Amino acid sequence: MKQLFTSESVSEGHPDKVCDQISDTILDVFLRRDPYARTAIETLATTNRVIIAGETKSSIAVSAEEIENAVRTCIKKIGYEQDGFNWKNVEITNLIHGQSADIALGVDINGAGDQGIMFGYAKKEKGFDTEYMPLAIYLSNRILHNLSQARHCGEISGLEPDAKSQVTLEYDGPIPVGVRKIVVSTQHSADLSQGEVREIVKKYIQKSLPEGWMPSDENILINPTGRFVIGGPDGDTGLTGRKIIVDNYGGYAPHGGGAFSGKDPTKVDRSAAYMLRYLAKNIVASGIADECLLQLSYAIGIAEPLSLFIDCKGSNRVDETCILQTIRKNVDLTPRGIISCLNLRRPIYEPTAAYGHFGRAPREDGSFSWEKLDLTEEFKKCL
């Protein structure tokens, strides 16, 4: 049976992603001062204005000036120096205050920072190396990341930071057989014609796709409205946490509803989702399943998860009960255990806030530790 499936991504200059990066930049500022700092930072961005709010708890104070400088540096790194949004003169309003003592009470005894459900997922796409990510979101991220790199290194000019992509794949049963539609909308200078924008973008689409997978010209939609000069927070207000499907698996897997950015690792919305990705990826990489979906649930102030669920979509070569037993044997799923296993009390979060939290290579600074493959031998023992 042939089916179509679509995933989208957004660039680091998309208004919501600007906010995610600012929230995670502030989180990293606190963690550099105090590895045990707690934060829940929300950001709003609009025409030449950024508003930050939320709750923090830290043994070492972080000044308002330091936070403002970090916000400006983040915006500059993204590339915003426009009339309607400029890192130099954007107005920053800081409404951050202390964490609620009621919330802190549960976390202080190593419990979860909130109730909720979290999912983790990994998939082996037959014939493709996608870091165990679904192919459509992998390609959507890759198109925009390649465009971004070209913009930052000066390889191209005239394209601005705000962009979106969308990839529609055709599957024949479980196997992807081709790209059927691609949509890319990218902010650009007024000097570029739509023909010039199209030629620039098509080059990086082709670079991003598997060889021979470039769709026909009529199936490549670039700036469908015909003009995209006003963009970023000047064109559309951004908020932290509004791109949770982009951050995860592009719609291939369920989502528990909690956003990641701005949250320290005591918040299981983030840390448990990272742990479940780590486990699902190791399960699939071990060869005992081609696809794996995991779910955890927590109650605020309670350390142990309330439930652990697995579904390998019929692709498993061993009983799922054995897989669950291996997880329980090798991994501590309390918030403290997750933080320790993945070494999450470090300023490693700003890089996660654009182009997906998953399917990224682990870095020397410790970011993306949940992508490491060091449990595969344990899962192979189920065979």
PyMOL commands that set and color helices and strands:
alter all, ss='L'
color gray80, all
select helices_A, chain A and resi 15-33+64-78+101-108+135-152+194-208+217-219+232-235+244-247+268-285+320-330+335-342+350-353+369-371+376-380
alter helices_A, ss='H'
color red, helices_A
select strands_A, chain A and resi 2-10+38-46+49-57+81-82+85-86+91-98+116-123+159-172+175-188+220-222+238-239+291-298+307-311
alter strands_A, ss='S'
color yellow, strands_A
deselect
rebuild
show_as cartoon
